[in-house]
């Protein structure tokens, strides 16, 4: 069963290339399938092009979904990147 968490983007610039790269790199450390859902679209969080294609602005609410053997660890680590990058809460 998948785990998920919703975050609100507080960064004025939204999710741009630098923090998106940090998210993709972190997601790549885990074997679980990690997805980012926003605006009725869902993309693989291990794909920088997928993440950038969402065009996530400030105040957006998005959901991170992880499913697999290390899903809880993956979700926790990605939430930590959101906080470290000042992206959201």
ChimeraX commands (.cxc) that place a marker at each C-alpha (Angstrom):
marker #1 position 0.00,0.00,0.00 radius 0.5
marker #1 position 1.33,3.43,-0.96 radius 0.5
marker #1 position 2.06,6.27,1.46 radius 0.5
marker #1 position 1.39,9.88,0.56 radius 0.5
marker #1 position 1.63,13.39,1.92 radius 0.5
marker #1 position 0.32,16.72,0.67 radius 0.5
marker #1 position 2.57,19.77,0.76 radius 0.5
marker #1 position 1.88,23.44,0.03 radius 0.5
marker #1 position 4.51,25.35,-1.92 radius 0.5
marker #1 position 5.54,28.48,-0.03 radius 0.5
marker #1 position 8.54,29.45,-2.18 radius 0.5
marker #1 position 7.87,32.62,-4.22 radius 0.5
marker #1 position 9.45,31.02,-7.28 radius 0.5
marker #1 position 7.54,27.74,-6.98 radius 0.5
marker #1 position 9.35,24.53,-7.88 radius 0.5
marker #1 position 12.08,25.66,-10.28 radius 0.5
marker #1 position 15.11,23.82,-11.69 radius 0.5
marker #1 position 17.48,23.84,-8.68 radius 0.5
marker #1 position 15.08,22.47,-6.04 radius 0.5
marker #1 position 13.48,20.16,-8.61 radius 0.5
marker #1 position 16.93,18.66,-9.24 radius 0.5
marker #1 position 17.41,18.13,-5.48 radius 0.5
marker #1 position 14.04,16.35,-5.29 radius 0.5
marker #1 position 14.79,14.13,-8.30 radius 0.5
marker #1 position 18.25,13.24,-6.93 radius 0.5
marker #1 position 16.79,12.30,-3.53 radius 0.5
marker #1 position 13.98,10.22,-5.09 radius 0.5
marker #1 position 16.62,8.35,-7.13 radius 0.5
marker #1 position 18.18,6.97,-3.93 radius 0.5
marker #1 position 15.12,4.78,-3.28 radius 0.5
marker #1 position 13.79,1.71,-5.05 radius 0.5
marker #1 position 10.16,2.69,-4.44 radius 0.5
marker #1 position 8.04,4.26,-7.16 radius 0.5
marker #1 position 7.82,7.94,-6.16 radius 0.5
marker #1 position 5.31,10.20,-7.88 radius 0.5
marker #1 position 4.38,13.86,-7.68 radius 0.5
marker #1 position 0.72,14.72,-8.29 radius 0.5
marker #1 position -0.45,18.25,-9.07 radius 0.5
marker #1 position -3.39,19.69,-10.97 radius 0.5
marker #1 position -4.80,16.26,-11.95 radius 0.5
marker #1 position -1.43,15.16,-13.37 radius 0.5
marker #1 position 1.00,12.67,-11.87 radius 0.5
marker #1 position 4.67,12.37,-12.84 radius 0.5
marker #1 position 7.61,10.20,-11.83 radius 0.5
marker #1 position 9.59,12.17,-9.22 radius 0.5
marker #1 position 12.76,10.54,-10.58 radius 0.5
marker #1 position 12.31,12.46,-13.87 radius 0.5
marker #1 position 13.47,16.09,-13.95 radius 0.5
marker #1 position 11.53,16.70,-17.18 radius 0.5
marker #1 position 8.39,15.28,-15.61 radius 0.5
marker #1 position 8.70,17.48,-12.52 radius 0.5
marker #1 position 9.45,20.62,-14.56 radius 0.5
marker #1 position 6.52,19.88,-16.92 radius 0.5
marker #1 position 4.10,20.45,-14.03 radius 0.5
marker #1 position 5.06,24.15,-13.74 radius 0.5
marker #1 position 4.33,24.23,-10.00 radius 0.5
marker #1 position 3.76,27.81,-8.72 radius 0.5
marker #1 position 3.73,29.34,-5.24 radius 0.5
marker #1 position 0.70,28.33,-3.12 radius 0.5
marker #1 position 0.19,25.14,-5.13 radius 0.5
marker #1 position -0.82,22.03,-3.19 radius 0.5
marker #1 position 0.76,18.84,-4.42 radius 0.5
marker #1 position 0.85,15.27,-3.27 radius 0.5
marker #1 position 3.92,13.07,-3.01 radius 0.5
marker #1 position 3.12,9.36,-3.34 radius 0.5
marker #1 position 5.63,6.60,-2.64 radius 0.5
marker #1 position 5.01,2.90,-3.15 radius 0.5
marker #1 position 7.50,0.09,-2.67 radius 0.5
marker #1 position 9.83,-1.61,-0.21 radius 0.5
marker #1 position 11.30,1.65,1.16 radius 0.5
marker #1 position 8.26,3.90,0.64 radius 0.5
marker #1 position 8.17,5.40,4.16 radius 0.5
marker #1 position 11.88,6.28,4.11 radius 0.5
marker #1 position 11.56,7.73,0.60 radius 0.5
marker #1 position 8.57,9.89,1.54 radius 0.5
marker #1 position 10.25,11.17,4.72 radius 0.5
marker #1 position 13.47,12.01,2.84 radius 0.5
marker #1 position 11.62,13.89,0.09 radius 0.5
marker #1 position 9.60,15.90,2.62 radius 0.5
marker #1 position 12.93,16.81,4.26 radius 0.5
marker #1 position 14.23,18.11,0.89 radius 0.5
marker #1 position 11.11,20.28,0.55 radius 0.5
marker #1 position 11.96,21.83,3.93 radius 0.5
marker #1 position 15.72,22.16,3.27 radius 0.5
marker #1 position 15.12,23.85,-0.09 radius 0.5
marker #1 position 12.58,26.24,1.42 radius 0.5
marker #1 position 9.95,24.98,-0.98 radius 0.5
marker #1 position 7.04,24.28,1.29 radius 0.5
marker #1 position 5.50,22.71,4.31 radius 0.5
marker link #1:1,2 radius 0.2
marker link #1:2,3 radius 0.2
marker link #1:3,4 radius 0.2
marker link #1:4,5 radius 0.2
marker link #1:5,6 radius 0.2
marker link #1:6,7 radius 0.2
marker link #1:7,8 radius 0.2
marker link #1:8,9 radius 0.2
marker link #1:9,10 radius 0.2
marker link #1:10,11 radius 0.2
marker link #1:11,12 radius 0.2
marker link #1:12,13 radius 0.2
marker link #1:13,14 radius 0.2
marker link #1:14,15 radius 0.2
marker link #1:15,16 radius 0.2
marker link #1:16,17 radius 0.2
marker link #1:17,18 radius 0.2
marker link #1:18,19 radius 0.2
marker link #1:19,20 radius 0.2
marker link #1:20,21 radius 0.2
marker link #1:21,22 radius 0.2
marker link #1:22,23 radius 0.2
marker link #1:23,24 radius 0.2
marker link #1:24,25 radius 0.2
marker link #1:25,26 radius 0.2
marker link #1:26,27 radius 0.2
marker link #1:27,28 radius 0.2
marker link #1:28,29 radius 0.2
marker link #1:29,30 radius 0.2
marker link #1:30,31 radius 0.2
marker link #1:31,32 radius 0.2
marker link #1:32,33 radius 0.2
marker link #1:33,34 radius 0.2
marker link #1:34,35 radius 0.2
marker link #1:35,36 radius 0.2
marker link #1:36,37 radius 0.2
marker link #1:37,38 radius 0.2
marker link #1:38,39 radius 0.2
marker link #1:39,40 radius 0.2
marker link #1:40,41 radius 0.2
marker link #1:41,42 radius 0.2
marker link #1:42,43 radius 0.2
marker link #1:43,44 radius 0.2
marker link #1:44,45 radius 0.2
marker link #1:45,46 radius 0.2
marker link #1:46,47 radius 0.2
marker link #1:47,48 radius 0.2
marker link #1:48,49 radius 0.2
marker link #1:49,50 radius 0.2
marker link #1:50,51 radius 0.2
marker link #1:51,52 radius 0.2
marker link #1:52,53 radius 0.2
marker link #1:53,54 radius 0.2
marker link #1:54,55 radius 0.2
marker link #1:55,56 radius 0.2
marker link #1:56,57 radius 0.2
marker link #1:57,58 radius 0.2
marker link #1:58,59 radius 0.2
marker link #1:59,60 radius 0.2
marker link #1:60,61 radius 0.2
marker link #1:61,62 radius 0.2
marker link #1:62,63 radius 0.2
marker link #1:63,64 radius 0.2
marker link #1:64,65 radius 0.2
marker link #1:65,66 radius 0.2
marker link #1:66,67 radius 0.2
marker link #1:67,68 radius 0.2
marker link #1:68,69 radius 0.2
marker link #1:69,70 radius 0.2
marker link #1:70,71 radius 0.2
marker link #1:71,72 radius 0.2
marker link #1:72,73 radius 0.2
marker link #1:73,74 radius 0.2
marker link #1:74,75 radius 0.2
marker link #1:75,76 radius 0.2
marker link #1:76,77 radius 0.2
marker link #1:77,78 radius 0.2
marker link #1:78,79 radius 0.2
marker link #1:79,80 radius 0.2
marker link #1:80,81 radius 0.2
marker link #1:81,82 radius 0.2
marker link #1:82,83 radius 0.2
marker link #1:83,84 radius 0.2
marker link #1:84,85 radius 0.2
marker link #1:85,86 radius 0.2
marker link #1:86,87 radius 0.2
marker link #1:87,88 radius 0.2
marker link #1:88,89 radius 0.2
view
